[in-house]
Amino acid sequence: MIQIIVNAFIEKSETGAIVEVLYASADQDKVQAKYEKLVAQYPEHYLVIYDLPLDTNLNELPHYSSVLIGKEEFEEFSNLSP
């Protein structure tokens, strides 16, 4: 199993949220230490630690990291692909 730290925030000039994976490790102590530093660094952001079992379809878990993208954004992104 590994853990990831996910950071979500809205930039002042943006209308949508940015969601990013900032850190990943199998060492829970390292994840916790990094999480505490990130919370101090980004007090306005939503930070969360997710447990991710290896070799698992994450969408079969009761809760997993995901992002909602609006239909217009998805269509715009899809049109950029070759």
C-alpha positions, 0 to 999 in steps of 0.5 A, spaced: 500 500 500 502 507 498 499 513 500 498 520 496 497 527 498 492 530 494 492 538 494 486 542 491 485 549 491 483 555 487 487 560 484 485 567 485 485 568 477 481 562 476 474 560 476 475 552 477 479 548 482 486 545 481 487 538 484 494 535 484 498 529 487 503 532 491 507 526 494 506 519 494 510 514 499 509 507 502 512 510 508 506 512 513 511 516 517 514 520 511 507 521 509 505 524 515 511 529 516 510 531 509 502 532 510 504 537 516 509 541 512 504 542 507 498 544 511 503 549 514 505 551 507 498 551 504 493 553 510 487 555 505 488 549 501 484 542 501 489 537 503 488 530 504 491 523 505 489 517 501 491 510 502 492 506 495 492 499 495 497 496 489 494 492 484 487 494 485 481 498 481 481 504 485 474 505 482 471 499 486 473 502 493 468 505 497 472 512 496 478 514 492 481 520 489 477 523 483 476 530 480 469 532 477 470 536 470 465 540 467 462 537 461 464 544 457 471 543 460 471 535 458 469 537 451 474 543 450 480 538 453 477 532 448 478 537 442 485 538 444 487 531 443 490 529 436 
